[in-house]
Amino acid sequence: MEETKKTDKEVLSKGIRILLICLLLMFAGPTVVHIAFSNDDKPLYIPLLILGILFCIGAIFTLFKGIQTIMISLFGENRK
């Protein structure tokens, strides 16, 4: 008799929260980079550019982490 798998709702909600953080970073990163490039004569040019790039990298990381968490909630953890 085969056991049916159910979705782990707690892990699914965690994955959705991670994707919401990703959505925030996906808008914040390019906005901060644009602000940095439009004010390249100001003293905060380099820190804003670094912050914007870090936001973009964080958006990519949280996107993969959120999708991975949702896949774990749907299919269970792969234990090889």
C-alpha positions as CSV (number, residue, x, y, z in Angstrom):
1,M,0.0,0.0,0.0
2,E,1.5,3.3,-1.1
3,E,1.5,6.3,1.2
4,T,0.2,9.5,-0.3
5,K,2.3,12.6,0.2
6,K,0.8,15.8,1.6
7,T,2.0,19.3,1.3
8,D,3.8,20.6,4.4
9,K,2.0,23.9,4.9
10,E,4.5,25.3,7.3
11,V,7.4,24.8,4.9
12,L,5.2,26.1,2.0
13,S,4.4,29.3,3.9
14,K,8.1,29.7,4.7
15,G,8.9,29.4,1.0
16,I,6.3,32.0,0.1
17,R,7.7,34.4,2.7
18,I,11.2,34.0,1.2
19,L,9.8,34.7,-2.3
20,L,8.1,37.9,-0.9
21,I,11.5,39.0,0.4
22,C,12.9,38.2,-3.1
23,L,10.2,40.4,-4.7
24,L,11.1,43.3,-2.4
25,L,14.8,42.9,-3.3
26,M,14.0,42.6,-7.0
27,F,12.6,46.1,-6.9
28,A,15.0,47.6,-4.4
29,G,18.2,46.5,-6.1
30,P,17.8,48.0,-9.5
31,T,16.2,51.1,-8.0
32,V,19.2,51.7,-5.8
33,V,21.6,51.0,-8.7
34,H,19.8,53.5,-10.9
35,I,19.9,56.1,-8.1
36,A,23.7,55.5,-7.8
37,F,24.3,55.8,-11.5
38,S,22.2,59.0,-11.8
39,N,24.3,60.6,-9.0
40,D,27.8,59.6,-9.9
41,D,29.2,62.9,-8.8
42,K,28.0,62.6,-5.2
43,P,30.1,61.1,-2.4
44,L,27.6,58.3,-1.7
45,Y,28.0,56.9,-5.3
46,I,30.2,53.9,-4.4
47,P,28.3,52.8,-1.2
48,L,25.0,53.1,-3.0
49,L,26.3,51.1,-6.0
50,I,27.7,48.4,-3.7
51,L,24.4,48.3,-1.8
52,G,22.3,48.0,-5.0
53,I,24.5,45.2,-6.3
54,L,24.2,43.3,-3.0
55,F,20.4,43.7,-3.2
56,C,20.5,42.2,-6.7
57,I,22.6,39.3,-5.6
58,G,20.4,38.8,-2.6
59,A,17.3,38.7,-4.9
60,I,18.9,35.9,-7.0
61,F,19.9,33.9,-3.9
62,T,16.5,34.3,-2.2
63,L,14.7,33.3,-5.5
64,F,16.5,30.0,-5.6
65,K,16.1,29.4,-1.9
66,G,12.4,30.2,-2.0
67,I,11.8,27.8,-5.0
68,Q,13.8,25.1,-3.3
69,T,11.8,25.5,-0.1
70,I,8.5,25.3,-2.0
71,M,9.7,22.2,-3.8
72,I,10.7,20.5,-0.5
73,S,7.2,21.3,0.8
74,L,5.5,19.8,-2.2
75,F,7.6,16.7,-2.9
76,G,9.5,16.1,0.4
77,E,13.2,16.2,1.0
78,N,15.4,14.2,-1.3
79,R,17.5,12.0,1.0
80,K,20.1,10.2,-1.1
